[in-house]
Amino acid sequence: MKHNKLKPELPKRALVTGASTGIGLAVAQGLHKSGYTVDGIARGKPAQVSDWLTMHQIDLSKINTLPDKLRALSLDHSVLVLNAGYGRFGGLEQFSYSQIQHLLDTNLTSNVFLIKHFLPHLKRAGGGDVVIIGSESALQGGPAGAVYCASKFALRGLAQSLRADCAGNNIRVMLINPGPVATEFFAETSFEPKSGEVYSLTAEQVAESVLHAIQQPRNVVIEEINLQPMHRSFQKK
Ligand SMILES: NC(=O)c1ccc[n+]([C@@H]2O[C@H](COP(=O)([O-])OP(=O)(O)OC[C@H]3O[C@@H](n4cnc5c(N)ncnc54)[C@H](OP(=O)(O)O)[C@@H]3O)[C@@H](O)[C@H]2O)c1
């Protein structure tokens, strides 16, 4: 049986948001090693400058400027990895309105804008992959997570709907939901996973899931991957 294939002339080129650190940088490295040309988006740059990674310094929370900024980017990506985001935790009434807006714009709305921007080009090119980094917080709400979980649950709905809308265009939409990952994510939080590899995943392990999903034959869609460290235990800082 003949399956849809990415057109051979389609460039092996990926765009990764949040590629300056953590999961995004690990995904960018993994894609590079797999032969992709990689563009990254973040406000900053990786600590170690890498000539294989073209960084575009864009603040994704500045939603109103995004359409213009995105227009300046190349369009010939066949893989989008939408990973940029951050965690802010606490009771809802402890958030200011602008903090709520900032978190939702960064974690959710920017991704909706990015997909809207790139989708017509993926369709014209004959297909592609959209991989969204969700979270365990896309699956289960919990204490002090109201705004963060709202952003991640919404990404799951976005992924499910787009998957249905885009399958006819040979576009796969995949969601990766990690539990705690040892990254800068916990730099500003009041808690962190206990130290030790049984309590947190590494960014590289999450990146392997992303690579696994996009390396499947074109007729296989790994809709979601949920991954957790062996044990869950957090400590206050
Ligand atoms: N670590 C965890 O335990 C965990 C668990 C589940 C899901 N996640 C999700 O994984 C994703 C990556 O997080 P991480 O753990 O790798 O944390 P990280 O090391 O802090 O990386 C976050 C990335 O997002 C970028 N970013 C944040 N705000 C941005 C903005 N306004 N504009 C552009 N880029 C922005 C950061 O770049 P700049 O600061 O340079 O802009 C950085 O590259 C996030 O969506 C997070 O919700 C993390």
The ligand as a Gaussian input file, in Angstrom:
#p B3LYP/6-31G(d) Opt

LIG

0 1
 N       10.696000      21.707000      32.769000
 C        9.570000      21.079000      33.044000
 O        9.404000      20.461000      34.115000
 C        8.469000      21.053000      32.024000
 C        7.464000      20.076000      32.163000
 C        6.433000      20.038000      31.239000
 C        6.396000      20.951000      30.195000
 N        7.373000      21.899000      30.101000
 C        7.264000      22.851000      29.002000
 O        8.414000      22.739000      28.198000
 C        8.617000      23.966000      27.515000
 C       10.098000      24.334000      27.594000
 O       10.442000      24.530000      28.944000
 P       11.862000      24.107000      29.541000
 O       11.604000      23.154000      30.626000
 O       12.819000      23.763000      28.467000
 O       12.265000      25.483000      30.247000
 P       13.395000      26.558000      29.908000
 O       14.732000      25.921000      29.941000
 O       13.118000      27.684000      30.830000
 O       13.099000      26.967000      28.401000
 C       12.039000      27.817000      28.040000
 C       12.271000      28.332000      26.649000
 O       11.158000      29.155000      26.276000
 C       11.647000      30.407000      25.824000
 N       10.724000      31.485000      26.129000
 C       10.124000      31.754000      27.311000
 N        9.414000      32.880000      27.217000
 C        9.564000      33.331000      25.943000
 C        9.092000      34.464000      25.228000
 N        8.344000      35.393000      25.818000
 N        9.448000      34.608000      23.941000
 C       10.252000      33.691000      23.331000
 N       10.725000      32.611000      23.956000
 C       10.401000      32.441000      25.240000
 C       12.962000      30.593000      26.581000
 O       13.839000      31.455000      25.868000
 P       14.244000      32.945000      26.316000
 O       14.171000      33.010000      27.810000
 O       15.616000      33.106000      25.744000
 O       13.249000      33.815000      25.650000
 C       13.526000      29.184000      26.564000
 O       14.196000      28.936000      25.362000
 C        7.662000      24.974000      28.135000
 O        6.553000      25.155000      27.283000
 C        7.233000      24.308000      29.418000
 O        5.931000      24.691000      29.805000
 C        8.401000      21.957000      30.975000

